[in-house]
Amino acid sequence: MSSLLEVPAQLALVLTLAASGPGDGAPAAPLAETAAIASVQALPDASSLEGPYRFSESNWLRALRDDLPASETDADYSARIFKTSGGRYYVPAAAERQQILDARSNAALAARAAQAFAADNAVRMRGVLRRPPTAGDLYIAHVFGPEAALGFIQLAAARPSDPAAKQMPALAQSAPELLLTSGAPVTLAQLYKRLTDPMRKFARSSAAAALQGRASREGAALDLKPTLEEASQVNPLSPRAEPLAWHAKVETSGGATLPQ
């Protein structure tokens, strides 16, 4: 199984809580389809995920610089992280860069960074998707960054039956095991379901544990909405009905028979 499908419980909890939050904030401009395709084709390599909250190098630097207040870091990291006009995050001094990347193993700092990154991604994605992002959507953003995640989700909704490897050559190189099932190529809708399945399983197990009285105080307090199962119950006249209905189809069909 790909390491991308192994989501630590503490990260799953952070993403679930962020998906359940209000998600208030200024909406972002919708991505054009061509921009979405370009973003997906340049999908970052997530093979460098490290630490208890499994941050990639680029998203760790981004979270520390843009999302986590400087007062909440254990060192003045944000001042040493720079951003290019093309959106790449970097640290000029190699020794300082390694020190900052090694801080991903600091559980307390990584937890605060994950919470801030997830909360901001929920706002960013809500404006573009025009619906609350699910915990699975936020997981894709946590791994690949919100722009690439939005491009992938929009492309999967527009072209669910397209082979994922054709649309995402970078991912085909870094994680080829994700793009095949029983020797057959995986479609975009199937890949979406595969990447978000760990969060659905976490939601179900957390809800079951809460009902049985065995959850921790945090787990028992989880508000596990909006879930994909709830999508089929949305008022069909609601503006949210169409995108949520697509997610419901992915949940029930496994993405094999979604209409184009």
PLY file of the C-alpha trace (Angstrom):
ply
format ascii 1.0
element vertex 260
property float x
property float y
property float z
element edge 259
property int vertex1
property int vertex2
end_header
0.00 0.00 0.00
1.24 3.49 -0.82
2.44 5.57 2.11
0.06 8.28 0.89
-2.82 6.11 2.08
-1.43 5.79 5.61
-2.89 8.72 7.57
-1.83 9.04 11.23
-4.77 9.28 13.62
-3.64 12.65 14.96
-3.55 14.14 11.46
-6.93 12.60 10.61
-8.40 14.22 13.73
-7.00 17.65 12.79
-8.40 17.42 9.27
-11.79 16.20 10.46
-12.10 19.09 12.90
-11.06 21.59 10.21
-13.68 20.19 7.83
-16.30 20.53 10.57
-15.41 24.17 11.28
-17.21 27.24 9.98
-14.75 27.78 7.12
-15.44 31.51 7.05
-13.29 33.78 4.95
-13.07 35.65 1.66
-13.82 33.31 -1.28
-11.07 32.76 -3.81
-11.62 33.11 -7.53
-12.66 29.83 -9.21
-9.89 28.06 -11.14
-10.24 27.82 -14.89
-10.13 24.26 -16.23
-6.84 24.92 -18.02
-5.32 26.17 -14.76
-6.62 23.09 -12.99
-5.05 20.79 -15.55
-1.71 22.59 -15.34
-1.78 22.39 -11.55
-2.48 18.66 -11.58
0.14 17.88 -14.22
2.70 19.59 -12.00
1.53 17.74 -8.91
4.33 17.89 -6.33
6.21 14.78 -5.28
4.85 13.83 -1.86
7.43 11.09 -1.27
9.21 13.31 1.26
6.39 13.21 3.83
7.91 13.15 7.30
7.10 13.73 10.96
4.08 12.78 13.08
1.84 14.98 10.89
3.43 13.87 7.60
4.35 17.20 6.06
6.07 17.45 2.70
9.00 19.83 2.53
7.16 22.51 0.56
3.97 22.42 2.63
5.94 22.52 5.88
7.74 25.67 4.78
4.46 27.16 3.60
2.60 26.38 6.81
5.34 27.91 8.95
5.59 31.05 6.82
1.98 31.74 5.80
-0.37 29.90 8.15
1.17 29.57 11.59
1.58 32.84 13.52
5.24 33.54 14.26
4.42 33.74 17.98
3.46 30.05 17.91
6.76 28.71 16.61
9.57 27.59 18.86
12.11 29.56 16.82
12.02 32.42 14.34
11.43 30.12 11.38
9.07 32.27 9.34
11.62 35.07 8.94
14.05 32.63 7.32
11.56 31.25 4.79
11.06 33.09 1.50
8.59 32.76 -1.36
9.37 33.23 -5.04
7.05 35.01 -7.48
6.14 31.55 -8.78
4.95 30.39 -5.36
7.93 28.22 -4.36
9.00 28.31 -0.70
12.71 28.13 0.11
15.36 28.79 2.73
18.55 30.33 1.26
21.02 28.82 3.74
21.29 25.04 3.40
22.08 24.50 7.09
19.08 26.57 8.19
16.85 24.80 5.67
17.74 21.39 7.09
17.19 22.64 10.64
13.73 23.89 9.73
12.83 20.68 7.89
14.05 18.60 10.83
11.56 20.49 13.02
8.81 18.39 11.39
9.64 15.82 14.06
8.67 18.31 16.79
5.20 16.95 17.58
3.94 20.06 19.36
5.05 22.43 16.61
3.85 20.12 13.84
0.43 19.84 15.50
0.03 23.62 15.59
1.22 23.92 11.98
-1.17 21.18 10.82
-4.12 22.82 12.55
-3.36 26.23 11.05
-2.67 24.81 7.57
-5.88 22.76 7.58
-8.03 25.67 8.81
-6.66 28.02 6.13
-7.01 25.37 3.43
-10.65 24.89 4.41
-11.24 28.59 3.73
-9.27 28.56 0.48
-11.05 25.48 -0.85
-14.54 26.46 0.25
-14.45 29.56 -1.94
-13.36 27.67 -5.05
-15.42 24.50 -4.61
-18.48 26.48 -3.46
-19.12 23.90 -0.78
-17.40 22.92 2.47
-14.37 20.73 1.74
-14.52 17.26 3.22
-11.78 15.93 5.47
-10.64 13.89 2.46
-10.34 17.04 0.36
-8.25 18.61 3.12
-6.02 15.54 3.22
-5.25 15.91 -0.48
-4.46 19.59 0.17
-2.27 18.67 3.14
-0.21 16.32 0.98
-0.05 18.20 -2.33
-0.95 21.79 -1.42
-4.35 23.48 -1.84
-3.86 24.65 -5.44
-2.93 21.19 -6.72
-5.71 19.65 -4.64
-8.31 22.01 -6.09
-7.07 21.33 -9.61
-7.29 17.59 -9.06
-10.78 17.69 -7.49
-12.13 19.90 -10.28
-10.54 17.78 -12.97
-11.88 14.55 -11.41
-15.36 16.05 -11.32
-15.14 17.20 -14.95
-13.45 14.08 -16.38
-14.05 11.25 -13.90
-13.40 8.44 -16.39
-10.06 9.76 -17.66
-7.01 7.62 -16.78
-5.29 9.26 -13.80
-1.78 8.46 -15.08
-2.43 10.38 -18.31
-3.52 13.51 -16.47
-0.94 13.29 -13.68
2.41 12.12 -15.10
4.32 13.45 -12.06
2.29 11.27 -9.69
2.72 8.32 -12.05
6.48 8.70 -11.56
6.49 9.22 -7.76
3.68 6.83 -6.72
2.87 4.45 -9.62
1.22 1.95 -7.24
-1.62 4.43 -6.70
-2.56 4.47 -10.36
-3.12 0.76 -10.93
-5.62 -1.71 -9.50
-5.42 -5.38 -10.46
-3.22 -4.32 -13.36
-5.83 -1.93 -14.76
-5.32 1.84 -14.91
-7.14 3.88 -12.28
-9.51 6.64 -13.36
-9.50 10.12 -11.85
-12.68 9.39 -9.88
-11.22 6.12 -8.58
-8.04 7.91 -7.54
-10.08 10.55 -5.71
-11.88 7.81 -3.80
-8.61 5.99 -3.09
-6.96 9.12 -1.64
-9.96 10.07 0.49
-10.89 6.57 1.73
-8.60 6.78 4.80
-10.51 9.83 6.05
-13.89 8.16 5.54
-12.67 5.13 7.48
-11.43 7.39 10.27
-14.79 9.16 10.43
-16.67 5.88 10.64
-14.38 4.42 13.29
-14.48 7.63 15.36
-18.26 7.78 15.20
-18.54 4.13 16.20
-16.15 4.62 19.10
-18.10 7.64 20.32
-21.37 5.73 20.22
-19.80 2.93 22.23
-18.37 5.32 24.80
-14.76 4.42 24.10
-13.63 7.60 22.32
-11.35 10.14 23.92
-12.88 13.48 24.85
-11.68 14.95 21.54
-12.97 12.04 19.51
-16.32 12.04 21.27
-16.73 15.73 20.51
-16.11 15.36 16.78
-18.72 16.85 14.53
-18.29 14.59 11.52
-20.09 16.71 8.96
-20.32 17.33 6.15
-19.82 13.68 5.26
-20.11 12.17 1.82
-23.03 10.07 2.97
-24.94 13.27 3.78
-24.46 14.50 0.22
-27.31 12.36 -1.09
-29.69 14.02 1.39
-29.03 17.58 0.21
-32.02 19.49 -1.18
-31.69 19.06 -4.97
-32.61 22.74 -5.43
-29.72 23.86 -3.25
-26.67 25.41 -5.01
-24.55 22.87 -3.11
-26.48 19.88 -4.45
-24.57 19.32 -7.70
-20.99 19.12 -6.34
-22.06 17.17 -3.28
-24.07 14.76 -5.41
-20.91 14.00 -7.40
-19.12 13.10 -4.16
-22.01 10.86 -3.18
-21.69 8.99 -6.49
-17.98 8.50 -5.95
-18.68 7.15 -2.48
-21.23 4.59 -3.65
-19.87 3.59 -7.05
-16.14 3.63 -6.45
-15.85 5.97 -9.42
-16.19 3.25 -12.04
-19.44 4.39 -13.66
-19.54 8.14 -13.18
-20.95 10.03 -16.17
-18.67 12.42 -18.02
0 1
1 2
2 3
3 4
4 5
5 6
6 7
7 8
8 9
9 10
10 11
11 12
12 13
13 14
14 15
15 16
16 17
17 18
18 19
19 20
20 21
21 22
22 23
23 24
24 25
25 26
26 27
27 28
28 29
29 30
30 31
31 32
32 33
33 34
34 35
35 36
36 37
37 38
38 39
39 40
40 41
41 42
42 43
43 44
44 45
45 46
46 47
47 48
48 49
49 50
50 51
51 52
52 53
53 54
54 55
55 56
56 57
57 58
58 59
59 60
60 61
61 62
62 63
63 64
64 65
65 66
66 67
67 68
68 69
69 70
70 71
71 72
72 73
73 74
74 75
75 76
76 77
77 78
78 79
79 80
80 81
81 82
82 83
83 84
84 85
85 86
86 87
87 88
88 89
89 90
90 91
91 92
92 93
93 94
94 95
95 96
96 97
97 98
98 99
99 100
100 101
101 102
102 103
103 104
104 105
105 106
106 107
107 108
108 109
109 110
110 111
111 112
112 113
113 114
114 115
115 116
116 117
117 118
118 119
119 120
120 121
121 122
122 123
123 124
124 125
125 126
126 127
127 128
128 129
129 130
130 131
131 132
132 133
133 134
134 135
135 136
136 137
137 138
138 139
139 140
140 141
141 142
142 143
143 144
144 145
145 146
146 147
147 148
148 149
149 150
150 151
151 152
152 153
153 154
154 155
155 156
156 157
157 158
158 159
159 160
160 161
161 162
162 163
163 164
164 165
165 166
166 167
167 168
168 169
169 170
170 171
171 172
172 173
173 174
174 175
175 176
176 177
177 178
178 179
179 180
180 181
181 182
182 183
183 184
184 185
185 186
186 187
187 188
188 189
189 190
190 191
191 192
192 193
193 194
194 195
195 196
196 197
197 198
198 199
199 200
200 201
201 202
202 203
203 204
204 205
205 206
206 207
207 208
208 209
209 210
210 211
211 212
212 213
213 214
214 215
215 216
216 217
217 218
218 219
219 220
220 221
221 222
222 223
223 224
224 225
225 226
226 227
227 228
228 229
229 230
230 231
231 232
232 233
233 234
234 235
235 236
236 237
237 238
238 239
239 240
240 241
241 242
242 243
243 244
244 245
245 246
246 247
247 248
248 249
249 250
250 251
251 252
252 253
253 254
254 255
255 256
256 257
257 258
258 259
